[in-house]
């Protein structure tokens, strides 16, 4: 609160250098979220379902988010209840490994659910 106000003369090049350094450190500390997608169809067989579920479990254990999708082709869109049942079965298998970020919902010709990994208990 001095009168007249005190100002500081700074080397602008040095100031810009320090700003870029701070940005690099902040960029290093941020985490990258990877979303892996597992796609099903309403007529996906039991073995294929188990195989894709195992992949989803592996993705969650690695710390990635998983997007489960049921793709409807042509007139299959009328069987939305079968797609919902498939996603519910998928969620039941993965309930020990993840938490649900977004409940199953229809987006265009795909019904999707978003899952994120559980925090590891120490």
Secondary structure, DSSP 8 states (H G I E B T S, - for coil): --SS-------HHHHHHHHHHHHHHHHHHS----EEEEEEETT--HHHHHHHHHHHHHHHHTT-EEEEEEE--GGGGGGHHHHHHHHHHHHHHHTTTEEEEEEEEEETTEEEEEEEE-----
